[in-house]
Amino acid sequence: MVELLQVGVITTTHGVRGEVKVFPTTDDPKRFKKLKTVLLDTGKEKRELHLESVKFFKQFVIIKFKEFQNMNEVEGLRQMPLLITRDQAVPCGENENFIADLIGLNVVTEEGEALGTLNDVLQTGANDVYVVKMTNGRELLIPAIRQCILDVNLDDGIMTVHLLEGLLDL
């Protein structure tokens, strides 16, 4: 399982006092209000940052970190992910998993036939759609609904699915 989870990506600076505009990659952007620290992934290292203030503007979160006092100090942070540790994460409910834990699972049918590897998760609004890179190189889209997703076993790295009629024909 992945130990660090992404909760947002810095998009740009905001104002002159060192605030940044963050695109949230979490289901609940309001969770930033409860966070005290995040890890900034610079590509070379993970740097702990302390949240001083959090505001919301349209679909973005405006964050002021204690470590930065002006716009020049945060200018180079664009496109850098913000991560949290698993113990900071909001607990998953029943039959819920973090997307990061699902990526890479081996996908098999209820009959045990190997289909491929879960490659991506598309969030469509009504329900997620799992993108499976099949063993033959094609992509298979499986709706993340109870009728299709029979079991997710993170320990064994296997997702068992029921293919609705016509899914393989596309």
C-alpha positions in Angstrom: 0.0 0.0 0.0 1.1 3.5 -0.7 2.1 5.4 2.4 1.8 9.0 1.1 -1.4 10.2 -0.5 -1.8 13.2 -2.7 -4.3 15.8 -1.5 -3.6 18.6 -4.0 -1.3 20.3 -6.5 0.0 23.8 -6.3 -1.1 25.7 -9.4 0.1 29.2 -8.9 0.8 32.0 -6.4 -2.0 34.0 -4.8 -1.4 37.6 -3.8 1.9 38.9 -2.5 2.0 37.4 1.0 3.2 34.0 0.0 -0.2 32.2 -0.4 -0.6 29.5 -3.1 -3.6 28.4 -5.0 -4.0 24.6 -4.8 -6.1 22.3 -7.0 -7.5 19.7 -4.5 -7.1 16.1 -5.5 -9.1 14.9 -2.6 -12.9 14.1 -2.4 -13.3 16.7 0.4 -11.4 19.9 -0.1 -12.7 21.1 3.3 -10.3 18.6 4.9 -7.5 21.2 4.4 -9.1 23.1 7.3 -8.2 20.2 9.7 -4.6 19.6 8.4 -1.7 21.1 10.3 1.1 19.9 8.0 1.5 18.6 4.5 4.5 17.3 2.6 5.6 19.2 -0.5 7.0 16.9 -3.1 9.8 18.8 -4.8 10.8 15.9 -7.0 14.1 15.6 -5.0 12.8 15.6 -1.5 9.6 15.8 0.6 9.5 19.0 2.7 7.2 19.3 5.6 5.1 22.5 5.5 2.9 23.9 8.2 -0.5 25.4 7.2 -1.1 28.8 8.6 -4.4 29.6 6.9 -6.8 28.0 4.5 -9.5 29.7 2.4 -11.6 28.5 -0.5 -12.1 30.2 -3.9 -14.2 28.5 -6.6 -12.7 25.0 -7.0 -9.4 26.0 -5.5 -8.0 26.1 -1.9 -5.9 29.1 -1.0 -3.2 28.1 1.5 -0.7 30.2 3.5 2.3 28.2 4.8 4.2 29.4 7.8 7.5 28.8 6.0 6.9 31.4 3.3 6.3 35.1 3.7 6.1 36.5 0.2 5.2 35.7 -3.4 8.9 35.3 -4.5 9.4 32.4 -2.0 6.5 30.4 -3.4 7.0 31.2 -7.1 9.0 28.0 -7.8 6.4 25.7 -6.2 4.0 25.6 -9.2 2.9 22.1 -10.2 4.3 20.5 -7.0 2.1 17.9 -5.3 1.0 18.2 -1.7 1.0 14.9 0.2 -0.1 13.6 3.5 0.7 10.4 5.4 -1.8 7.6 5.7 -2.5 8.4 9.3 -3.6 12.0 8.3 -6.0 10.6 5.8 -9.8 10.5 6.3 -10.7 6.9 6.9 -12.3 5.0 4.1 -15.8 3.8 4.6 -17.1 0.3 3.9 -16.3 -0.8 0.3 -14.2 2.3 -0.2 -10.5 2.4 -1.1 -7.9 5.0 -1.9 -7.3 5.3 -5.7 -3.6 5.1 -5.0 -4.1 1.6 -3.5 -6.2 0.4 -6.5 -3.7 1.3 -9.2 -1.7 -1.7 -10.2 -4.1 -4.3 -8.9 -4.5 -7.5 -11.1 -8.0 -7.7 -12.4 -9.6 -11.1 -12.8 -13.1 -12.3 -13.7 -15.3 -14.2 -11.2 -14.3 -17.3 -13.1 -10.6 -16.6 -12.4 -9.7 -15.4 -15.9 -6.9 -12.8 -15.8 -8.0 -9.6 -17.6 -5.1 -7.3 -16.9 -4.0 -4.5 -14.5 -6.0 -1.6 -13.2 -4.3 1.4 -14.8 -6.4 4.4 -14.0 -9.6 5.5 -12.3 -11.8 8.0 -14.1 -14.1 10.0 -11.8 -17.2 10.7 -13.8 -19.5 12.0 -11.1 -22.2 9.3 -11.0 -19.6 6.5 -10.3 -16.0 5.9 -10.9 -14.8 4.0 -14.0 -11.8 1.6 -13.7 -9.5 1.5 -16.7 -7.9 -1.9 -17.1 -4.9 -2.4 -19.3 -5.7 -5.9 -20.7 -3.2 -8.6 -21.4 -3.9 -8.1 -25.2 -2.9 -4.4 -25.0 -6.5 -3.0 -25.2 -8.2 -1.0 -22.5 -11.3 -2.1 -20.8 -13.6 0.3 -18.9 -15.4 -1.2 -16.0 -18.0 0.9 -14.0 -17.2 0.9 -10.3 -20.6 -0.4 -9.2 -21.5 -3.3 -6.9 -22.8 -5.4 -9.8 -19.3 -5.3 -11.4 -16.8 -5.0 -8.6 -17.2 -8.2 -6.6 -14.1 -8.1 -4.4 -11.0 -5.9 -3.8 -8.2 -7.7 -2.0 -5.4 -5.2 -1.4 -3.3 -7.8 0.5 -3.2 -10.2 -2.5 -3.3 -7.4 -5.1 -6.4 -8.7 -6.8 -9.7 -7.2 -7.9 -12.4 -9.7 -8.9 -15.0 -8.4 -11.3 -18.2 -9.4 -13.0 -18.3 -8.2 -16.6 -21.7 -7.0 -17.7 -22.9 -8.2 -21.0 -21.3 -6.2 -23.9 -18.4 -4.7 -21.9 -15.8 -6.8 -23.8 -17.4 -6.1 -27.1 -16.5 -2.3 -27.1 
